[in-house]
Amino acid sequence: MIAYGFVMGLEVHGFYDRWYDKFIPVADALYDEHLESLKKEGLI
């Protein structure tokens, strides 16, 4: 319940949208690098 309130508080202040716009592309890039390293090692 506390976590839900925290998320709702973030959304009310628009923080969630800014966080998402900033960090999701970073996470996507890191994941792409991880997949590429797995491909180079022949693991996928």
N, C-alpha and C positions, 0 to 999 in steps of 0.2 A: 504494500500500500504506500509506503514511503517513496519507493522508486517511482511509482506511478505519479505521485504528486510532484516529484522532482522533474520528471519528463514533462508533465503538464505545465509546470512553472517555466521550464525552458521554452516551451512552445508559446506561451503567453507573451514572453519577451522577445520572441523571434530568434532566440539563440540557436535553437535546433536547426533551423534552416541555414544559418550561417555556418554552424559546425558541419553540417552535412556537405554544404558546398565546398568547404575547405578540406575536409579530411577524407571524404570518400574517394576523390581522385588520387590522393596520396596512397590510400589503401589499395586501390586498383593497380597503380603503378608498381607497388611493392609485390603484389600478387603476380603480376605479369613477369617481373624479374624472377620470382621464385619458380614459376612454371618454366621459364626459359632455362634456368639452371638445371631443373629436373630433366628437361629434354636433352641438354648437352651431356648429362651424365647417363643418358639412356634409360632413365627410370620411368619415363612415360613416352 
